[in-house]
């Protein structure tokens, strides 16, 4: 508790709008949350609380946020060397290249027809994951790495994928498009 007395001056020269600590009677400035002498919380001091306002009204047209991809009207397409590869609807997709000489499982999206082996694409290069209407991209530990808009992805770290992003998968340039049906 704080008792208020506006005309008191303490030994430190604090005066004007002041109050007393209910624990040690130290004079403190109004607005202080803790007594500087004894450390008591000056809980009754309400000057630091946030004023409640009426609910705000939207004054701008609602639009889809960046990176949002409502599945009912948009599909994700990769544009590679001028050719389009539409991605199937799935919660997770592994993108890479198929290698018949390997025991590794084939990727969900095989980039072999686009010259993936020659361009340094790993068998399991990146993963796309849909979470709460956002698409996340993760480099799953590829040999030659992945760039997202010129920035190297760290293996295992998710980044949001947006419409018109540019990927370099190994050395393969890929444009990402969210296309309306």
Buried (B, 14 or more C-beta within 10 A) or exposed (E): EBEEEEEEEBEEEBEEEBBBBBBEEBBBBBEBEBBEBEEBEBEEBEEEEEEEEEEEEEEEEEEEEEBBBEEEEBBBBBBBEEEEBEBEEEEEBBBBBBBEEEEEEBBBBBBBEBBBBEBBBBBBBBBBBBEEEBBBBBBBEBEBBBBBEEEEBEEEEBBBBBBEBEBBBBBBEBBBBBEEE
